[in-house]
Amino acid sequence: MYEIYERLIKELGLTTYRVAMDTGIAQSVFSAWKSGKSNPKPDKLKKIAERLHVSVDYLMGDVQTDEHRKYYVDDEVAEIAQAIFVNPDLRALFDAAADSKPKDLQMAAEMLKRFKGTNSDE
């Protein structure tokens, strides 16, 4: 199960040190988990899963489906991303960072519209 954690932090560009700092969980918990001596307690697993934007089930090995993963941290960002995805002129923005703030993603979409000359606000 630690392998899933390692893959997730690599995908997110994080380190165990950063996750430990962000969650307040001692690095020794991660070391014991990595060595197979123990698994983090449920409250710590929940903090780790939240930091990595996945469910505890996903983190603990229920990877039959990616339904447990939450790509966008913010629901408003998810809505903006969906609008971008369905607009052929804006799909280049679909690769925007998953942890973008809604106003940043919206601003990027508006900038691309201006570059393409498709901004209806003008």
Secondary structure, 3 states (H helix, E strand, C coil): CHHHHHHHHHHHCCCHHHHHHHHCCCHHHHHHHHHCCCCCCHHHHHHHHHHHCECHHHHCCCCCCHHHECCCCCHHHHHHHHHHHHCCCCHHHHHCCCCCCHHHHHHHHHHHHHHHCCCCCC
